């Protein structure tokens, strides 16, 4: 299954930068098995690939212990040994040389103060590094290079640190106002009631039956009749007003005639 790595990688890089102070250029310790896996997968340009993965400038390192192990493995690892010699050398000062896994663990022991990113294919070493809080792990697969998600214990430790930083100091908790408030707070919180969401019925408009053609025709006929009745009522009102004006005019004419006859 192809890893959706872009968003997860950005979040992981940000996690290490914000909480543990990782800064560019990122220093990456390359294990021999990681170098061999990337060469076998035709990924020779590690500088560019890792820079693109982590979103910043990187510097690649190996150790004398890793170089000596690759050289001792013979002709099958000659190309890998040559690639290791091209990287910068982190002097581990192990005498005699130690296994690469022990060498890498020594480099990050004590809180990984030098902010190493460790690139390895060794599952056992990856599990050991995951038990540490500030050691990001890189690995290769058929889909490219990947950054492992931060371990859960590291996330829990950071969350606990944030909660402790936001908590009130002891001298404030011991103050009289807060002490009185703690005494007033009920110890038994069984009185709290939580409202449960009620099951709502279906939308009445959604469950309404569709009207048949006959019902639609009847509704249209009713609307037409109502419109006709309204128009007829309006016409009757206009006729009544016209008759009233005509009657009033006739009454005025009769009054004028009476006034003229009385004057004669």
SVG drawing of the C-alpha trace seen along z (x, -y; Angstrom):
<svg xmlns="http://www.w3.org/2000/svg" viewBox="-91 -84 132 94">
<polyline fill="none" stroke="black" stroke-width="0.4" points="0.0,0.0 1.5,-3.3 2.0,-5.6 0.3,-9.0 3.5,-10.6 3.5,-14.2 1.1,-15.5 2.4,-13.1 6.0,-14.0 5.4,-17.7 3.7,-17.2 6.5,-15.0 9.2,-17.4 7.3,-20.3 6.9,-18.2 10.7,-17.7 11.5,-21.3 9.0,-22.9 9.5,-20.5 13.1,-19.5 14.8,-22.3 15.8,-20.6 17.1,-23.2 18.5,-23.3 20.8,-22.0 19.5,-18.7 22.2,-16.2 21.4,-12.7 23.4,-9.6 23.3,-7.0 23.5,-3.3 25.1,-0.9 22.0,1.1 20.1,-2.1 22.8,-3.0 22.7,0.4 18.9,0.4 18.8,-3.0 21.4,-1.9 19.5,1.3 16.3,-0.8 18.2,-3.1 18.1,-6.2 21.6,-7.5 20.9,-11.2 20.3,-10.9 21.2,-14.6 18.4,-15.8 15.9,-13.1 16.3,-13.7 16.3,-17.4 13.0,-17.2 11.6,-14.8 12.4,-16.9 11.7,-20.2 15.1,-21.8 18.9,-21.5 20.5,-18.3 24.1,-17.1 24.8,-13.4 27.2,-11.6 28.5,-8.1 30.8,-6.8 34.1,-4.9 32.4,-1.8 29.9,-1.8 32.6,-2.3 34.7,0.6 31.8,2.9 30.9,2.2 34.5,2.8 34.6,6.1 31.5,7.4 33.4,7.8 32.8,7.2 29.0,7.3 29.0,4.2 31.8,2.4 29.5,-0.2 27.8,-0.8 31.2,-1.3 32.2,-3.7 29.0,-5.7 29.7,-5.8 33.2,-7.2 31.6,-10.1 29.7,-11.3 31.0,-13.4 32.5,-11.5 31.2,-11.7 34.1,-10.6 32.6,-8.2 36.0,-7.4 35.2,-3.7 38.2,-1.5 37.9,1.3 35.0,0.6 31.5,1.5 28.6,2.9 26.8,0.1 23.7,0.4 25.6,-0.2 27.6,-3.0 24.4,-4.8 22.8,-4.3 25.8,-5.9 25.5,-8.9 21.9,-9.6 22.1,-8.5 21.5,-11.2 18.7,-13.1 20.2,-13.4 21.8,-16.7 23.4,-16.9 19.9,-16.6 20.7,-13.6 18.2,-12.1 19.0,-8.4 18.5,-6.6 18.4,-2.8 16.7,0.4 17.4,2.3 14.0,3.1 15.5,3.9 17.4,0.6 14.3,-1.2 12.4,0.2 15.2,-0.9 15.2,-4.4 11.4,-4.6 11.8,-4.1 13.7,-7.4 11.9,-10.7 14.0,-12.9 15.4,-10.6 13.6,-10.8 14.0,-7.7 14.2,-7.6 13.9,-4.4 13.5,-3.4 10.9,-1.3 9.8,-0.5 7.8,-3.8 10.8,-6.0 12.1,-7.5 10.0,-7.9 10.1,-9.5 8.6,-7.4 5.9,-9.0 7.0,-10.3 6.5,-7.6 3.4,-7.9 5.5,-8.2 7.2,-11.3 3.8,-12.8 2.5,-12.0 5.6,-13.5 5.2,-16.7 1.5,-16.9 2.3,-16.4 4.9,-19.2 2.4,-21.6 -0.2,-20.8 2.3,-21.3 3.3,-24.6 -0.3,-25.8 -1.1,-24.7 -1.2,-27.2 1.9,-27.4 1.8,-25.8 1.9,-29.1 -1.2,-30.3 -3.0,-27.0 -2.3,-27.4 -3.7,-31.0 -6.8,-31.6 -9.3,-32.4 -8.4,-29.2 -8.4,-27.1 -11.9,-28.4 -13.1,-27.6 -11.7,-24.1 -13.7,-23.6 -16.9,-24.8 -16.5,-22.5 -18.5,-19.2 -16.4,-16.1 -19.2,-13.9 -19.9,-14.8 -22.6,-12.2 -25.2,-15.0 -24.1,-15.9 -26.5,-14.9 -25.8,-14.7 -28.5,-15.3 -28.8,-12.5 -29.6,-13.3 -33.2,-12.5 -34.0,-10.6 -35.7,-13.0 -38.4,-11.9 -38.1,-12.1 -38.5,-15.3 -42.2,-15.6 -41.5,-17.2 -39.2,-14.3 -41.8,-11.6 -44.8,-13.4 -46.4,-11.3 -46.1,-12.5 -49.3,-13.9 -50.7,-12.0 -51.7,-13.7 -55.3,-13.8 -54.6,-15.6 -52.3,-18.0 -55.1,-18.8 -57.6,-19.3 -55.3,-21.6 -54.7,-23.6 -58.4,-23.8 -59.0,-25.0 -56.4,-27.7 -58.0,-28.8 -61.5,-29.0 -60.2,-31.0 -58.5,-33.4 -61.7,-33.7 -63.8,-34.3 -61.4,-37.1 -61.6,-38.7 -65.4,-38.5 -65.6,-40.0 -63.4,-42.9 -65.7,-43.4 -68.8,-43.6 -67.1,-46.1 -66.3,-48.3 -69.9,-48.1 -71.4,-49.0 -69.1,-52.0 -70.2,-53.1 -73.9,-52.9 -73.3,-54.9 -71.6,-57.7 -74.4,-57.7 -77.1,-57.9 -75.2,-60.8 -75.0,-62.7 -78.7,-62.3 -79.5,-63.6 -77.4,-66.7 -79.2,-67.4 -82.6,-67.1 -81.6,-69.5 -80.4,-72.0 -83.7,-71.8 -85.7,-72.4 -83.6,-75.4 -84.2,-76.9 -88.0,-76.3 -88.2,-77.9 -86.4,-81.0 -88.8,-81.4"/>
</svg>
